[in-house]
Amino acid sequence: HVQLVESGGGSVEPGGSLNLSCAATGKTNVLNCMAWFLQAPGKEREAVASIGSDGTTKYADAVKGRFTLSHENNKKTVDLQMNDLKPEDTAIYYCAAVRYGVNEDISALTSPCDRTPYDYWGPGTQVTVS
């Protein structure tokens, strides 16, 4: 089993920065994707940024140029550096991870992070920009 714990959320003014960190513990020897999602009040959860075991990174259009993902595989962490924050970035941010099943057919995937549903989720951390 894998546990994910987020940290680094908080309140900032527009234009400010925050760094979110996600630490994975447990059976993390093979995590095929680690990603960040957000859920704003009254809205559905949406992807923010992800990194696959093949090194592929993806960002939502709304955060490109402002958010940067970094991953330390040996420490099983994935950080999200968020700069130039805007009020519309206000949300609960969740860390999530994918781990393929033993006999899972992944031939149709173009990226490990395209596989849904994600297997593990952290409890989330609040980010407020106002």
C-alpha positions as CSV (number, residue, x, y, z in Angstrom):
1,H,0.0,0.0,0.0
2,V,1.1,3.6,-0.6
3,Q,0.4,6.7,1.5
4,L,0.6,10.2,0.1
5,V,0.9,13.3,2.3
6,E,0.8,16.9,1.0
7,S,2.3,19.9,2.7
8,G,3.0,23.5,1.9
9,G,-0.4,24.9,1.4
10,G,-1.5,28.3,2.9
11,S,-2.8,31.8,2.1
12,V,-1.0,34.2,-0.1
13,E,-1.7,37.5,-2.0
14,P,-2.1,37.5,-5.7
15,G,1.3,37.4,-7.3
16,G,2.8,35.4,-4.5
17,S,4.3,31.9,-4.4
18,L,3.9,28.7,-2.6
19,N,5.7,25.3,-2.8
20,L,3.6,22.2,-2.3
21,S,5.3,19.0,-1.5
22,C,4.0,15.4,-1.7
23,A,5.8,12.6,0.1
24,A,5.0,9.0,-0.8
25,T,5.6,6.2,1.8
26,G,4.9,2.5,1.8
27,K,5.3,0.3,-1.2
28,T,6.6,3.1,-3.5
29,N,9.2,1.0,-5.4
30,V,7.2,1.3,-8.6
31,L,5.0,4.3,-9.0
32,N,4.3,4.9,-12.6
33,C,3.0,8.4,-12.2
34,M,2.8,11.1,-9.6
35,A,0.6,14.1,-10.1
36,W,-1.1,17.1,-8.6
37,F,-4.8,17.9,-9.0
38,L,-6.9,20.7,-7.6
39,Q,-10.6,21.1,-6.7
40,A,-12.0,24.5,-6.4
41,P,-15.2,25.2,-4.5
42,G,-18.2,23.9,-6.4
43,K,-16.2,22.5,-9.2
44,E,-14.9,19.1,-10.3
45,R,-11.4,18.0,-9.6
46,E,-8.9,18.7,-12.4
47,A,-5.4,17.9,-13.2
48,V,-2.7,20.5,-12.6
49,A,0.6,18.8,-13.4
50,S,2.1,15.3,-13.6
51,I,5.2,13.4,-14.1
52,G,5.4,9.8,-15.4
53,S,8.0,7.1,-14.8
54,D,9.1,7.7,-18.4
55,G,10.0,11.3,-17.4
56,T,7.1,12.9,-19.3
57,T,5.7,16.0,-17.6
58,K,2.4,17.6,-18.4
59,Y,0.9,20.9,-17.2
60,A,-2.6,22.3,-17.4
61,D,-2.8,25.2,-19.8
62,A,-3.9,27.5,-16.9
63,V,-0.6,26.9,-15.0
64,K,2.0,26.7,-17.8
65,G,4.8,29.1,-17.2
66,R,3.8,29.7,-13.6
67,F,3.9,26.2,-12.0
68,T,6.9,23.9,-12.0
69,L,7.0,20.2,-11.1
70,S,10.1,18.6,-9.6
71,H,10.6,15.0,-8.6
72,E,13.2,13.3,-6.5
73,N,12.7,9.7,-7.2
74,N,15.1,8.5,-4.4
75,K,13.1,10.5,-1.9
76,K,9.7,9.6,-3.4
77,T,8.6,13.2,-3.4
78,V,7.1,15.5,-5.9
79,D,7.0,19.2,-5.4
80,L,4.9,21.8,-7.1
81,Q,6.4,25.3,-7.2
82,M,3.6,27.8,-7.8
83,N,4.5,31.3,-8.8
84,D,2.5,34.3,-9.8
85,L,-0.5,32.9,-8.0
86,K,-4.0,34.2,-8.9
87,P,-7.3,34.1,-7.0
88,E,-8.6,31.5,-9.4
89,D,-5.8,29.2,-8.2
90,T,-7.7,28.9,-4.9
91,A,-8.5,25.3,-4.3
92,I,-7.7,22.2,-2.4
93,Y,-4.6,20.6,-4.0
94,Y,-4.3,16.8,-4.0
95,C,-1.3,14.6,-4.7
96,A,-2.1,11.4,-6.6
97,A,-0.2,8.4,-7.9
98,V,-0.6,5.5,-10.3
99,R,0.8,2.0,-9.9
100,Y,0.1,-0.5,-12.7
101,G,-1.4,-3.8,-11.8
102,V,0.7,-6.9,-12.3
103,N,-1.0,-8.0,-15.6
104,E,-2.5,-4.6,-16.5
105,D,-2.6,-3.9,-20.2
106,I,-1.0,-0.5,-20.7
107,S,-0.5,-0.8,-24.5
108,A,-3.1,1.9,-25.2
109,L,-1.5,4.5,-23.0
110,T,0.6,7.3,-24.5
111,S,1.9,8.3,-21.0
112,P,1.8,6.6,-17.6
113,C,-0.2,9.5,-16.3
114,D,-3.0,9.0,-18.9
115,R,-4.0,5.9,-17.0
116,T,-7.2,6.4,-14.9
117,P,-8.3,6.1,-12.3
118,Y,-5.4,7.0,-10.1
119,D,-4.7,4.5,-7.4
120,Y,-3.6,6.6,-4.4
121,W,-4.6,10.1,-3.2
122,G,-3.4,12.3,-0.4
123,P,-5.9,14.1,1.9
124,G,-5.2,17.5,0.2
125,T,-3.9,20.8,1.2
126,Q,-5.7,24.2,1.0
127,V,-4.3,27.0,-1.2
128,T,-6.0,30.4,-0.9
129,V,-5.0,33.4,-3.0
130,S,-6.7,36.6,-2.0
